[in-house]
């Protein structure tokens, strides 16, 4: 079996067994805590530019199927697991994880101590990393990692380039695609929304000209503060249309309203994160994938109020506008993977549009 190395910018080297492709790229090494859902993780465009490590010890045991993708073209830069199962057992399986990674040109490594790497990232924070061949010059690679600046154009890479409709007979919703998961489209389509998906840089004027009942701001990769034009677009939309934001959309709504965001030490990634709904005082188990968060103290003096809070670190997980029909959450109510505790938020979006149109 071919050996491969995972090299971190702090000089740490982990030797394991290669699978997937040989296409190595520098990325931000992050970990996700879900026991399952690796296909959805790999195809979630919010992971663009990142090397993803699964903390669950065996991955690939139910294969990869045609139905559970969250995008057509995955954008992850690498995949790290303790053990990759090459004999999946599931009636829906179409291919192995190794075959899928080769097909999508994603390098993988197995046989490394994912527990030790996770503990390192929890202590030191996420860091730049790259996979390399067994005989790579580690010192030269580490020097290169330290000198590399990670790209900040991830949204432009993964967003649709042209608008397209998904027709239905219900409420007209403009979905601004910052790297939207298919799960968002599925949930809106399930509720008969007449969808128009538009690129990330679509102007407020163009969006309003479509005469939508509501605007959905999707998830996406990268630092929300890099999205200067989109934040200004959201600011221009406020008070003119119902808005629902998810993940990156939530962060940009907060920035547009005058709040602030900052980078988390190692982020929230997984499908088992508890969140307290402050409006109902009920706990929801949520699916999450984000490296940035809205600063709680920055909500003071704005027209936003916190509606949901993470129980693990008390970070902001949801806000609503005090004057306008706008709300957002940091986590993923469409799940995929994960629990569907928060699916009701899509119904709230529909109800809010009906109320505003009455």
C-alpha positions in Angstrom: 0.0 0.0 0.0 1.2 3.5 -0.9 2.3 5.6 2.0 1.4 9.3 2.3 2.2 12.1 4.8 0.0 14.8 6.3 2.2 17.8 7.1 1.0 20.7 9.3 2.4 24.2 9.4 3.7 23.7 13.0 6.1 21.0 11.7 3.9 18.0 12.8 4.1 15.1 10.4 1.6 12.2 10.4 2.4 9.2 8.1 -0.4 7.0 6.9 -1.8 5.1 3.9 -2.8 6.9 0.7 -6.2 6.6 -0.9 -8.1 8.9 -3.3 -6.2 11.0 -5.8 -2.6 12.4 -5.7 -3.8 16.0 -6.2 -2.2 17.8 -3.2 -3.3 21.4 -2.3 -2.6 23.6 0.8 -5.7 23.9 2.9 -7.0 24.7 6.3 -7.1 21.5 8.4 -10.4 21.2 10.3 -12.2 18.4 12.0 -15.9 17.4 12.1 -17.5 15.3 14.8 -20.3 13.5 13.0 -20.5 9.7 13.2 -21.9 9.5 9.7 -22.7 11.8 6.9 -19.3 11.8 5.2 -20.8 12.0 1.7 -22.7 15.2 2.6 -19.6 16.6 4.3 -17.5 16.0 1.3 -20.0 17.6 -1.0 -20.7 20.6 1.3 -19.3 23.6 -0.6 -18.8 25.4 2.8 -15.7 23.2 3.1 -14.1 24.8 0.0 -10.3 25.1 0.5 -10.2 22.9 3.6 -8.7 19.5 4.4 -11.5 17.8 6.4 -10.8 15.2 9.1 -13.5 12.9 10.5 -13.2 12.2 14.2 -15.3 9.0 14.0 -12.8 6.1 13.6 -14.3 4.2 10.6 -15.5 6.1 7.5 -16.8 4.7 4.2 -18.7 1.7 5.6 -21.9 2.5 3.8 -20.2 3.7 0.5 -21.3 6.6 -1.6 -24.7 6.8 -3.4 -26.4 8.9 -6.0 -28.9 10.6 -3.7 -27.0 12.1 -0.7 -24.9 14.8 -2.5 -25.1 18.4 -1.3 -23.3 19.7 -4.5 -22.3 18.3 -7.9 -18.6 19.3 -7.6 -17.0 18.9 -4.1 -14.5 21.6 -3.2 -12.6 20.0 -0.3 -8.9 19.9 -0.6 -8.3 16.6 1.2 -9.9 14.0 3.5 -8.4 12.5 6.7 -9.7 9.4 8.4 -8.5 6.8 10.9 -9.7 3.9 8.8 -11.2 3.9 5.3 -13.6 1.0 4.7 -13.1 -0.5 1.2 -15.9 -3.0 1.5 -19.1 -0.9 2.1 -22.3 -2.7 2.9 -25.5 -0.8 2.0 -28.2 -1.4 -0.5 -27.9 2.2 -1.9 -24.1 2.1 -2.3 -22.9 2.9 -5.8 -19.1 3.1 -5.2 -16.5 3.1 -2.4 -15.2 6.2 -0.7 -11.8 5.6 -2.4 -13.4 5.4 -5.8 -15.4 8.6 -5.2 -12.3 10.6 -4.1 -10.4 9.4 -7.2 -13.3 10.4 -9.4 -13.4 13.9 -7.8 -9.6 14.3 -7.6 -9.5 14.6 -3.8 -6.5 13.1 -1.9 -7.2 11.0 1.2 -5.0 9.6 4.0 -5.9 6.9 6.5 -4.1 5.2 9.4 -3.2 8.4 11.1 -4.0 9.2 14.8 -7.1 11.4 14.2 -7.6 11.7 18.0 -4.2 13.2 18.5 -4.6 15.6 15.6 -8.0 16.7 16.9 -6.6 17.4 20.3 -3.8 19.4 18.7 -6.3 21.5 16.7 -8.5 22.0 19.8 -5.4 23.4 21.6 -3.6 25.3 18.8 -6.5 26.1 16.5 -6.9 25.2 12.9 -3.8 25.5 10.8 -2.5 25.2 7.2 -1.7 21.7 6.1 -1.0 19.6 3.0 -0.7 16.0 2.0 2.5 14.8 0.5 4.3 11.7 -0.9 6.3 9.5 1.5 9.6 10.9 0.3 8.6 14.6 0.5 11.1 17.1 2.0 9.3 17.9 5.2 11.4 21.0 6.1 10.8 22.5 2.7 7.0 21.7 2.9 6.7 23.3 6.3 8.5 26.4 5.1 6.1 26.6 2.2 3.1 26.2 4.5 4.2 29.0 6.7 4.6 31.3 3.7 1.4 30.4 2.0 -1.6 32.7 2.3 -4.9 30.9 2.0 -7.2 32.1 -0.7 -10.2 34.3 0.1 -12.2 33.8 -3.1 -13.9 30.6 -2.1 -17.5 31.9 -2.6 -16.7 33.1 -6.2 -15.4 29.6 -6.9 -18.5 27.7 -5.7 -21.4 30.0 -6.5 -23.5 29.5 -9.6 -22.3 31.8 -12.5 -25.8 32.4 -13.9 -29.3 32.7 -12.5 -31.6 29.7 -13.0 -35.2 28.9 -12.0 -36.7 26.0 -10.1 -40.3 26.6 -10.9 -43.3 25.9 -8.6 -46.6 27.6 -7.8 -45.9 28.8 -4.3 -44.1 31.8 -2.8 -41.4 33.3 -5.0 -38.0 33.1 -3.3 -34.7 34.3 -4.6 -31.9 32.1 -3.3 -28.6 33.9 -3.3 -26.0 31.2 -3.8 -22.9 31.6 -1.7 -22.2 27.9 -1.9 -25.8 26.6 -1.2 -26.4 23.1 -0.1 -28.9 21.1 -2.1 -30.7 20.5 1.2 -31.8 24.2 1.2 -33.3 23.8 -2.2 -35.0 20.5 -1.2 -36.6 22.1 1.8 -37.9 25.2 -0.1 -39.1 23.0 -3.0 -40.9 20.7 -0.6 -42.9 23.8 0.5 -43.7 24.6 -3.2 -41.5 27.7 -3.3 -41.0 29.2 -6.8 -37.2 29.5 -6.7 -34.8 31.6 -8.6 -31.1 30.8 -7.7 -28.8 33.8 -8.4 -25.0 34.3 -8.2 -23.4 35.7 -5.0 -22.7 39.1 -6.5 -26.3 39.8 -7.7 -27.3 43.4 -6.9 -30.2 44.4 -4.7 -31.8 46.1 -7.6 -31.7 42.9 -9.7 -33.1 40.9 -6.8 -36.0 43.3 -6.1 -36.8 43.5 -9.8 -37.7 39.8 -9.6 -40.4 40.8 -7.1 -39.7 38.0 -4.6 -41.8 37.3 -1.6 -38.6 36.4 0.2 -34.9 36.2 -0.1 -32.8 33.2 1.2 -29.2 33.8 1.9 -27.3 30.5 1.7 -24.4 29.0 3.5 -20.9 29.3 2.0 -17.2 29.1 2.7 -14.7 31.7 3.9 -14.6 34.8 6.0 -17.8 36.8 5.9 -15.9 40.1 6.1 -14.5 39.3 2.6 -18.0 39.6 1.2 -18.1 43.4 1.1 -20.4 43.8 -1.9 -22.9 41.1 -0.7 -23.1 42.7 2.8 -24.0 46.1 1.1 -26.6 44.3 -1.0 -28.1 42.8 2.1 -28.2 46.2 3.7 -30.1 47.6 0.7 -32.6 44.7 0.9 -33.4 45.2 4.6 -36.9 46.5 5.2 -37.9 45.8 1.6 -38.4 42.0 1.6 -38.5 39.0 4.0 -35.0 37.6 4.5 -33.8 34.2 6.0 -30.1 33.6 6.3 -28.2 30.3 7.0 -24.6 30.1 8.2 -22.6 32.5 6.0 -26.0 34.2 5.3 -26.5 34.6 9.0 -23.1 36.2 9.5 -23.5 38.7 6.6 -27.0 39.7 7.9 -25.3 40.5 11.3 -22.5 42.4 9.6 -25.0 44.4 7.5 -26.9 45.3 10.7 -23.8 46.6 12.4 -22.6 43.6 14.4 -19.2 42.0 14.2 -17.8 38.5 13.4 -14.6 36.8 14.4 -12.8 33.6 13.7 -13.3 30.7 16.1 -10.3 28.8 17.4 -11.3 25.5 15.7 -14.9 26.1 14.6 -18.1 24.0 14.9 -18.4 21.1 12.5 -20.6 18.1 13.0 -24.2 16.9 13.3 -24.5 16.7 17.0 -24.2 20.3 18.4 -26.7 21.3 21.1 -28.3 24.8 20.7 -30.8 26.5 23.0 -33.7 28.2 21.4 -34.2 31.2 23.6 -37.7 31.8 22.4 -39.0 28.4 23.4 -36.4 27.4 26.0 -36.0 24.1 24.2 -32.7 22.5 23.1 -32.2 21.5 19.5 -29.5 19.1 18.3 -28.1 20.7 15.1 -25.8 20.2 12.1 -23.1 22.8 11.9 -20.1 23.8 9.7 -18.6 27.2 10.4 -15.2 28.7 11.4 -16.5 32.2 12.1 -19.2 33.4 14.5 -21.1 36.6 15.4 -19.8 38.3 18.5 -22.5 38.4 21.2 -21.4 41.8 22.6 -21.5 43.3 19.1 -25.3 42.9 19.0 -25.7 45.7 21.5 -26.7 48.9 19.8 -28.0 47.1 16.7 -31.5 46.2 15.8 -30.7 42.5 16.2 -31.4 40.2 19.1 -30.1 36.7 19.8 -32.6 33.9 19.4 -30.4 30.8 19.6 -27.2 30.1 21.6 -24.7 27.3 21.4 -24.6 25.3 24.7 -21.0 24.2 24.3 -19.4 27.7 24.1 -22.3 30.1 24.4 -21.7 31.6 20.9 -24.5 33.2 18.9 -26.4 30.7 16.8 -29.4 32.8 15.7 -30.7 36.3 15.5 -33.8 38.2 14.4 -34.3 41.8 13.5 -36.4 43.9 15.8 -38.0 46.1 13.1 -37.9 44.1 9.8 -39.0 40.5 8.8 -35.4 39.2 9.0 -34.0 36.2 10.9 -31.1 33.9 10.6 -29.3 30.9 12.1 -25.7 29.9 12.2 -26.4 26.2 12.0 -28.1 24.1 9.2 -31.8 23.6 9.6 -31.8 21.6 6.3 -29.5 19.1 8.1 -27.9 16.8 5.6 -26.3 15.3 7.4 -27.8 15.5 10.8 -31.0 15.8 12.9 -34.0 17.7 11.7 -34.9 19.4 15.0 -34.7 22.8 13.3 -36.6 22.1 10.2 -39.5 24.3 11.5 -37.4 27.4 10.5 -38.4 26.9 6.9 -42.0 26.9 7.9 -41.4 30.1 9.8 -40.0 31.6 6.6 -43.1 30.6 4.7 -45.4 32.0 7.4 -43.4 35.3 7.5 -43.8 35.7 3.7 -47.5 35.0 4.0 -47.9 37.5 6.7 -46.0 40.2 4.8 -48.0 39.6 1.7 -51.4 39.7 3.4 
